[in-house]
Amino acid sequence: MPPTYQDITGPSRALRDAVACQGRGQLQQAERLYEVVLAADARNFEALYRLGLVRLQQGRFADAARLFRQALKVERRSVDALHHLAVAIAGSGRHQEAVRLYEKVLLVQPDHPEAHNNLAHSLQVLGRNDQAMAHYETALAIRPGYPEARNNLGAILQTLGRTAEALAHYQMALAARPTYAEAHKNLGNALDALGRHADAAAHYEKAIALRPHDIEALIGLGRAFDKLDRPEAAISQFEKVLTVDPDNVGARNNLGGVIHALGRSDEAIGHYRRALAVKPDDVEAHSKLGDALLAVGRLREANDAMERAVDLSPRKAGYYWNLANSKRFGADDRHFAAMKALPPDSLDDEERIDLHFALAKAHGDVGDHETSFRHLVEGNALMRQRVAYDEAFALGRLERMRDAFTAELMRHKGGLGDPSTVPVFIVGMPRSGTTLIEQILASHPRVFGAGELREMANLAERVRDADGTPLPEAVATMSGEQLRRLGGDYLATVRRLAPSADRITDKMPGNFALAGLIQLALPNARIIHASRDLRDTAFSCFSLLFTRGQIYSYDLAELGRYCRAHHELMEHWRAVMPGVILQVRYEQVVDDLEQQARRIVAHCGLPWDDACLAFHRTDRAVRTASASQVRQPIYRSSIGRWRPHESRLQPLLRELPAT
């Protein structure tokens, strides 16, 4: 039997109380009271309609639709009942039917902003984006301060790659309603896509404060922390998601990515395999699994995983670029043919960049150097438009290093830092042989290869003098205590990676700019400068799509000037720190591996071990573009790679120093 309502005023009082309960969010009480009314009068329009609204709020869309249909039998001309029937139908996933109902609403009431907004959403789900945008804009013309329509229009613009426009709409939605959690989350997504990761994190945090269990916001915050080089914070966010939803593939993939970047590639492989156990055709998991397998030297499995990603998403150019890093293409390769068949006009800028770099690699593999270079030029030009590279600032900072770290300063402050002999810094231009040198050292039983660490750069960023002046000028006022603390902070971080290792290598190439600071903060650390014919180094940089950091490499002349500035700074370090830096030429390692390997090991104060000659057999994760190369014995094919392109490389060659 339905519940009774003991009141002498009967159903009318019950209806008023039900409406009041619903307004206070007391849905179960409202539901019981509406049923009291309907037990007395099954055709009470108000009770049918409002109980339908309760069902909508509860997510019980089929029940809601049934109640709205009953209400419309009583009041056939009710625009509100018809509109909410469409909402319930859309909630059930029947968007084609919902579109027809919304259109009926708008025939009767063309200026109904909610109907325009909701119709636009169903059209968007159906892929009819142009029509959807028109209805969002109509809703905003009727009600300019309509936050849902602003947010939804922003979302569709973002899916179309118009992120800056989307961002403006999210901001307007939040100006109208500052506590709009969905808009905060979407604004976070837009800021993240624009590279403003700190701002993105702030909006994800606001969304989570308003909706603590918003899975998308938690994952977004984790991604932002990862890009801000806060891996532990990122891991914490992804683990929060997995605690409540262990089968969440997105969180699992992102967690694997952070762990892989920390060198725990075997652990990352486990996460990707768990993701694939839940969703066997998840293309992102296959692609990331391929990266991790490549890092640990399981090349055949890596190639299989990357090919699987391409086959699952054959129009996603980024997966071809990943595949290109794991194999050498032949002229009859089916994936090469598929890449060539992709119409560039159908791709957004990011996908076109991936495609150009992948095609450049493939054409280079088959010896078509002219076509390969054309794709490199086009891909790099698109990348240059997307990065904010301030050449004057970048080169000026390197010049300021020379001015600040004088021979007198190095003598005056020498020996004041942390005395540890554990750190080994391998510096140089990217693609100069840093990975090879680290792999030789990491093959020694007393050495741990940590890969590319950002810790020294992060510590250097925090150095300030009393007036707030940063490095390099701030070094003049640094005390011995400050230098020891900086060195100790670095050591504490790397020690956690390998507590018992005698030496820990850090092969972040960009640390070449900080060699003077490293010597002062860690006077007993070893520094090795990897060098290679700058023409080969620069061309190799121009051939690669770096995921982060090397933003000077997308224009040949800018790249040449950066190479020259690097060369000049390394000459300065050798002059003010004589005998401190070991220079290792890539070409000499290729010509005489044993002699150069012995020099490297001796420089690090270690006894010789023959395992250093079998570096390609060393079982460790390598997370750079050289991951597949260091699994092979030494080879000469990368020497002179620039020569087939000599005539096309003139803008670069004119800027390089004479060495």
N, C-alpha and C positions, 0 to 999 in steps of 0.2 A: 504494500500500500504506500502511496505517496505520503510524505510528511504532512502533518496538519499544522495550522497556524491559529492558535487560540487567541482570538481578538475579536471583540464584538463588531469592529469596523470591517472585518472580512478581507477579501482579496485586494481591495484598493489600498489598504494600509500595508499589506504584504508587498505589493508592487512598489510602494514608495520606499519601504525599508530595503527591499532588494536593490533598488537603484542606488540608495545610499551606501549599502555594503559594497556594491560593485565600484562605486566611486572611490571608496577607501581601499580597494584592492582585496577585499575579503570575498574572494570568488566562490569559495565553497558555501558560505552563508548565503550569498546572492543566488547561487544555483538552487539551493533548497527552497528559498522563498519564491523564485520564479516557478518552480514545479508546483508549489502550493497554489499559485494563481492559475496555472494551466490545468490543475486537477479540477478546479471549479469552472474554468472556462477555457476549453482547448483551443478556441479561436481568438484568444486575446493577443492582438497584434503586438502590443508593447512587450509582453512577456516573451513571446516567440522571438521577436527581434533581439531583445536584450539578452536572452539566454543564448542566442546564437553568437552574440558578441563575447559572452563568457567563454563559450566553446572555442572561439577564435583565440582568445587570450591563453587558453589552455593548450592550444595546438591541436585540438581535436577537430580537424578540418571537415571530415565527412559528416560528423554530427552537426557542425555549424551550418554546412550547406543544406542539410535536411531541414533544419529549423528556419533558415532564411527562405527556402522554397515554401514551407508552410505559411510563413508570414506573408509572402507575396500572393498566396491564394486568398488571403484575407484583404490585403491592401495591394492590389495589382500595380498601382502607380507609385509605389514607394521607391524613390530613387536610392535612399539609404539602404534598404533591404537588397535591392538589385546590386548595388555597388559592393556590399559586403558578401553577397553570394559569389560575386566574381573573385573577391579576395580569398574566400574559402576554397574555391575551385583552383585558384592559382597555388594556394598553399598545399593542395593535394598533388601539385605537379602537372595539372592539366591546363597548360598555358594557352593552347590554341582556343579552347573553350572559354577561358577567362577573357581573352582578347575580345571575343564576340560579345560577351556580357558587358565589358567596360565600354565598348563602342555603343551598345544600347543605352547605357547611362548617359554618355556624352551626346547622343541624339536628343535626349530629353533635357539635359542640363549641360550645355557646352562649356560653361565656365566653372566646372567642378574640378578644383585643383588636385584633390586626392585621386580622382579617377584618372586624370592625365598622368600623374606620377605612377600610379599602380599599373596602368596600361603600358607605360614606358618600360617598367620593370619586366613585364611578361614579354614584351617585344624584344627586349635585350636578351632575355633567356633564350628566345627563339632565334637569335642571331640577326634580328632586323634592327641593326644599330642606328641607321639613319632615321628611321621612323621613331625609335625610342628617344633619340636626342630631341627630335622635334616636339614630342609630348612633354619631356622634362622642361624644355624651354617655354612651352605654353603654360605649364603649371607655374613656372616662376614669373611669367608675365602677369598671370592672374594674382599670384601671391608672392611678391619679391622676397619676402623674408622666410620662405618655406624651407626649413633646414633639410628635411628628408630629400626634397627634390634637388637641392644644391649638392648634397652628398652623393646622391645617385647619379647626377650628371657628371660629377667629378669622377666617379667610378668608371663610367663608360668611356670618358675621355682618357682615363689612364689605361684602360685595356686597348685603346687605339694608339697608344704611344704618345699622347699629348699630355705629358705628365705635368708640365708647368701650368697649363690651363686647369688641369684637375686640381692642382694644389690650391689655386685661387678659389675654386668653388668650395673645397673643404674648409678653407679659412673663413669664407662667408657663412658657411653652415655653422661653424663654431662661434662666429660673432653673434649669430641669432640664438644659438643655444650652447653655451660654454660647457655644459655637462653631457654633450652628445658623444657617447663612448664610441659609436661606430665611426663618426667623423674623425675623432682623434686617431683611431686605428688606421683609417684610410689615409689621413694626412701623414702618419708615420710611414706608411707604405710609399707614398709619393716622395717624401723627403729622403727615404732610403734609396729610392731609384735615382734620385738626383745627386747622390753621394753625400748628403748632409746627415751623416749617421748619428751624430750627437743630438741634433734636433729631432731626428726620427725616434731615438730612444726616449726622449722626453715625452713625446706624444703617445708612444706605446705605454709608457708608465702611467700616463693619465687615463688611458683607456682601461688599463688593468685595475687602477684604483676604483673606477666606476663599475667595472665588470670583472671581478677577480678571476673568473674561470673562462675568460675569453681565450680560447686556444690559439686563434690566429694572432692575437696581440702578444701572447706569451712567446710564440715562435718568432714573431717579428722582432720583439725585443732581444731575443737570443741572437738573431742574425745581426742586428745592429751592434750588439756587444762584440760579436766576432769581428766585425769590420773595424771596430774601434780598438782592436787588439786587446780585448778583455776576455780571453778564452774561458777563464774559470767562471766568470759571470754568465757567459753564453751557455756553458755546460749546465749551470744551475737552472737556467730557464727551460732548456730542453728536457732536463730530468724532471722538472715540475710537471710538464705535460705528460711525460711517460709514466709518472707515478699514478695519474688518474686515467690515462688512456695508453696502455702499453702497446697497442696496435697502431698508434698514430705514426704513419709512414713519414710525414713531413718532419716531425720532431726527430724521428730515428735517423733520417738522412742528414739533417742538419747537425745532429750530435756527432754522427760519424765524420762529417766534414771537419768539425773543430778538432776532434781527437786525432784525425789523420794529419792535420796541420801541426799538431804537437809532436808528431813522430810516432804516435801509437797506431800505426797503420793496420797491424793485425787485429787490434781491438775494433778499429773502424770497419774492417771487413766483416766482423761479426755483426755489427749493427746493420750494415747494408744487407747482409743475408737474412737477418730477421725481418727487415722491411720487405724483402722479396718473398719471404714465407707468407706474409700477410697479403701482399699485392704482387703477384709474380710478374706482371707486365709493367711495373712502375719504371718508367724510363729513366728518371733521375737516379734511382737506386742502382740501375745497371751502369749508368755512366760513372757515378761516383765509385762504385765497386771497381770498375776498370782502372780509375786513377789510383786507387789504393793498391790494387794488385800490381800495377806497373811500378809503384814505389818500392814494393818488396821484391821485385825481380821476377814475378810470375807472369812473364810476358805473354805467353800463349793464352792464359786465362784472361789477362787484361784485354787483349785484343778481342777475344770472344765476347766479353762483357760490353765493350765499346761498340762492337758491331751489332750486338743485340739492341743497344740503345738507338743506334741509327735505324735499324730495321723497324723498331717500334714507332719511331718518330722521324720518318724520312725527309720531312720538310724543315726540320729543326737544324739549322746550319751549325749551331754550337757543338752538336754531337759529332759532326764531321771533323771539326777542328780537334776535338779530343782524340778522335780516331787517328787523325793524321800524326799526332804525337806518339802513337804506339806502333806504327808500321811504316813500311816503305811501299808506295803504290807502284803497280805495274800499269802499262798502257791499257790492258784489258780488264782492270779491276772494276767490279760492278759498282762499288761505292764511288769511285772516281767518275764513272759515267753518270751516276745519280746526282753527284754534285754539279756536274756541268749542265745537267738538265734543269736544275733549280732556277726559276726565273727571279733574278735579283729584285725586280720591281715589286714582287709580292712579299718582300721581307722588309722589316723595319731596319733602322740603321745598325743596331747591335747585331742582328742576324746577318746583315750584309757584310759587316766587318769579319765575323766568324767565317763566312763563306769565302771571302777574298783570301784570308790567310790559309784556309784549308786548301783552296785551289792552288795557291802559290806553292805550298809544300808539295802537292801532288804533281803539278807540272814540273817542278824542280826535280822530283824523283825520276821522272821519265826523260829528263834532259831538255825540256822545252823552256830554256832560260828566259827567252823574251816574254812569253806569256806569263811565266811565273813572276817575273819582275813587275809586269803590268798590274797583276793582282796585288802584289805587295804595295805598290804605289797607291792604288785605290783604297786598299784596306787601311794603310797608315794615314792617308789623308782624312778618311772618315774618323779614325781614332783621334787625330790631332784636333778635330773640331769639337770633340767631346771632353778633352782634358784641359784643365786650367794650368798650363805650364807657363810660369813667369821666368823666362830665360834670364833676364837681367838679375832677378833675385837669386836664382839658382847659381849662376856663375859668380855673382857678386859674393855669395856666401863662401864659396870655395876660395876666392881671392882673399876674403877677410880672414879665413883660416891661416893663410900664409902670413898675413900682417900680424895676427895676434900671437901665434905660436912661434915666437922667434927663438933663435939659438940661445940667447941670454935667458929667456923665460924657461926654456927646457932645462938649462943648467941649474937655475935658481930653484926650481920646484921639483927637480928630479929626485926620485927615491922616496918621496913622501907618501905615496899611495899604499894600498894594500899589497903585502909582499907575496901573495899567492903565486905559485908557478902553474896552477891548473889551467887557466884559459889560454887557448890558441885561437887567434883571429886570422882568418883567411879572407883577404880583401882584394878588391880590384874591380874592374868593369864587369858587368854581367857577361856571360858567355866567354870568359877569358881563361877558364880552366879551374875555377874555384871548386866545383863539384868533384873533379878528378883528384885534386889535391886532398880534399877532405876524405874521399873514399880510400885513398892510399893510407892516410893516417888512421882512419877509423878501422882499417884492417888490422891494426896493431892491437894486441890484447889489452894494452893499458890505456887505450884511448877510446873515448865516446864521441861519436860524431853527432852533434846536436842540430846540424842543418843551419838554416837561416833564422837567426834570432833577432827580434827587434828590441831587445832589452837595453842594449847600450844606447841606441838612438832615443828610446823613451826616457832613459835617465838623463841623457844630455839635454833633452827638451826641457827638463825641469830645473836645470841650472840657471840661477839668476844672481846678479850681484845685489848690493844693498839698494840700488836705485831701480831694480827690476830689469836691468839690461841682461839679455840672454847671451849664450855663447855665439860667436867665439870670444867677444870682448870680455865677458864675465870671467874668463879663466884668469885674468890678471889679478883678481882679488880673491881667488880661491885659496883657502888655507890648507895646510897639510891634513887637518882633521876632515875637512870637506872632501878632499881627494880620497882619503882612506875610506870614508863612508861611501862615496860613489863606487869605488872599486869593490868594497865589501857587499854593497847592495847587489851589484852585478853578480858577484861570486855566489851569493846566497841563492839567487834565482837559478843559475845554471847547475849549482850543486844538487838541487832537488831532482834534476834530470838524471844524474849519475853520481850518487853519493860516494862511490868507491873508486871512480876512475882517477888515474893520475893526471890525465889531460882531457879537456873537453873542448872540442872545436866549435867555433861559431863562424860560419861561412857567409854571413850577410855581406854581400859585395860593397854596399854603400858605406860600411864602416871605414872605408879608405879615407873618408872625409874627417873621421874622428880619431885617426891614428895618433895624433899628438895627445889628445885627451886620454886615450887608452894607455899610452906610455906613462902619463903622469898618475893616473888612477890605479894602474896595475903594472908597476915598473918591471915585474918579472914575467909578465905575460909574453908569449911569443906572437909575433906578427909576421905573416907570410903574404907577400904581394904576388898574386897570380897575374901574369902578363902574357899577351899573345899579340901577334901582328894586329895592329889596331884596325887594319882594313878588314880582316876576317872577323875581329870582335864586333866592329860596328855593323858590318853586313849581317852578322848573325842576330844582333839586337834588332835590326830593322826587319828581320824575317820572322820575329816572334811577336805574338800577341800576349804581352805580360798582363797578369791578372791585377797587379797593383805595383806602384812604385816607380817604374822606369818611364815616366811621362816625357822624358826628353828624347825618346827614341823614335818618335813618329814623323819626324821631318829630317831629311838627310843632312841639311846644313846645320840644324840645331844639334843633331846627334854628333856631327863632326866637331862642333865647338865644345860640346860637353866632354868628348874624348880628349880634346886638347887641354881643357881645364883639369881633367883628371890627371893627365900626364904631368902637367906643371906642378900640381899639388904633390904628387908622389915624388917628384924630383926635390921639392922643398923638404918633405919629411926625411928623405935620405940625407939631405944636407944638415938638418938640425938634429937628427937622431942617428948619427953614423953607426953602422954595424948592428942596428936594432932590427931592421926589416930585412927578411930574406926574400929576394926576388927570384921567382921560379917562372921560367919561360915555358909555355905550353909546348912549343916546337922542340925544345931540348928534352922535355919529358918523353915526347914521342920518339925522338932519336935515340935516347939512352935512358930507359925507364929506371934501371937499377941505380945508376949513378945519381940521378935526380931524387929518387925516392930516399936514398941514403942521406943526401943533403937535407931533405925535409925532416926526416926522423931525427937526425943529429941536431938540427936547429931546435927541435922541441925537447932536447935533453933526454932522449930515450935511447935505450939499446936497440940495435937492429933486430928486426924480425922478418923472416922470409915471407910471412903472410902478406906483407905490404906489396909484394910483387904480384900477388894473385887477388888484387883488389876487386876484380870483377866477380869473384866468387863470394865476397863478403855478404852475409845475410843481414841487411839493415834497410830501413826505409830511406828512400831518396825522393824528396818531394819537389824536384825542380824539373825544368825542361830537359835536363840531362839524364833523367831517371833511366831511360833505356840504354843510353850510350855507355854508362859506367857499368853495365852488366856485360860488356864485351871487353875482350882484351884490347890493348892499345892499338890504335889504327891511325892512318895518315890522311884519310879522305877529307877531313875537315880543314886541312891546311890548304890555303889558296882558294877557298870557296868564293872569294870576291872576284876572282879574275874573269870568269865568263861575263860579268856584269860591269867591267871596268868603264866602258863608255857611258853606261847609265848611272854610274856612281859618282860622276864628277862633282856634283854639289857637296857630297860628303868628302871626297878626296882632297878638294881644295882647302878644307878646313882642318884636316888632320895635321898634327905636328910631324916634322921630319924626325924619324926615329931610326 
